[in-house]
């Protein structure tokens, strides 16, 4: 599960730092979810509207995913099995890029699950390239004798099936 908090609120609540991903370009510009600092400054100054920023940032996330999918998969794995992943920043505007980042990660999670379900009957789960192990859903996987065998007894989020 992915939650959104301000950095201040996360510190106030004393949340375990291992559960926090600070995605502000001012403190963590190398984070895969951090937008360029200039974009946030343009948004705050009114140079960029929210709609324009949103489209541009989603495109940035898409391009970063294509270039570094493992970094995104690691974030998705951190937010599974009942674990909370907190995205934090210092945004002072009514909208925040954390909303877009969470939306993108959840869309990515759904897409990966759909791909694994599509490939499951034709390909053994262990041979689907680039998919993190925790994202493999429980599906019927044909054995060599074409007899369905349950790959897992839990749901994709680790809950009992």
N, C-alpha and C positions, 0 to 999 in steps of 0.2 A: 504494500500500500504506500502511496506517495502523498505526503502532506506538505502544505506550504506554510512557512512561517517567516517572519522577519528575523534577522540575525539577533536583534535585541530580545525578541520573545523567546527564541531558542535558548539564549543565555539565561534569561529570567527563569525559565522552566527547568534549567539544569539538565537538558537533554544530553544523553550520551553522545559525545563528539563523533563517535564512530558511525552514528546514524545520520549525521548531518552532512549535506553536500552544499557548501557555500558556492553559489553560482554568480556572485557579483564580480564584474570585471575589475572592480577597484581592489578587491582583496585576493581574488583567485582568477586572474585573466586567462590562465591556461586550462581552466576547466572546460570540458567538452560542451557544457551547456551555457557557458558565459558568452553573452553577446559582446561585440566590440564596445568599448567605453564610449566612443563617439556617438554611437547609435542611441544609447540611453540619454546622453547629454542633449542630443537633437530632439528626443522625445520630450524631455523635461522643458526644453526651451520653446517647444511648439513648432520647431522646424519640421519634425516628423509627426504625422498623426498616428493614432493608435493602429488604425487599419493598415497603413503603410508599414509601420514597424513590425506588426504581426506577420504580414506576408514575407517581409524580408528576413525576419528571424526564423520563421519556419523553413524557408529556403536554405538558410545557413545550417540549421540542424540537419536537414536532409543531406546536404553536401558533406557535412562532418560525419554523418552515419555511413555514407558511402565510402568515405576515406578511412574511418576508424570504427567499424561496427563492434569490435570487442569492448571498447570503452562504454558504449551504450548497453551492450549485453550485461556488462558487469553491474551497471546501475539497476537494470531490471532484475538481476539475480538478488541484489541487495534488498529489493522491495518485495520479495516473495515469502511464502510460508509464514505469514502473519507478522513479518518484520516491517517496521515502519522506516521509510526513507524520508528525511526532511530536506526539502529544498529551501535554502535561505538566501536572503540578500538584504540590501539596505534601500530598496526602492521607496521613494516618497510620493509616487504618483498613484492615482486611483487604480490604474492597471499595472500589472507587473509581469515581467518576462517569465517568472516562475509558472504562471498560469499556462503559458504557451509550452514551456518545457514539459510540464506534467502531462498536458494534452498530447504532446508528441510522443512521450515515452509510453503512455497508455495505448495510443494508436499503434505504435511499434510492437508492443506486447501482443495486441490482438492480431496483427498481421503475421507475426512469427508463429503464433498458435495455429492460425489458419493454414500456414504453409506446412507446419508439421503434420496437421491432420490430412492435408491433401497428399503429402508424400508418404504417410504412414502405411497405407496398404500396398504401396509399390516398392518402398525402400525401407530396409531395417533402420530403426531410429538412430542407431549408432553411426550410420553412414550419411546422415544429412549434414552437409558441410556448413560450418559457421553458426550452428545453433548451440546456445548454452545448454548445459545438461538440465538445469532446473526448469527450462522452458518447454521441455518435452512433455506433452500431455499424455494422459492414459488413453491408449487407443488399441484396437485390435491389430496386431501385426502378424501377417501370415508367416508361418514357419515354412521350411523347405517342402513339407508335405502339403502345404496350402491349408493347414488347419489353424484357425484363429487362436492366438495365445494372448492373454492379457499382459500388456507390457508393464502395467503398474496398477496398484489398487488405490491410488490417490488421484485427486484432481490436479490440474496444472498448478494450483497454488498450494499444493501440499495437504489439502483437506481430504478426509476420507471420502471415497467415491461411493 
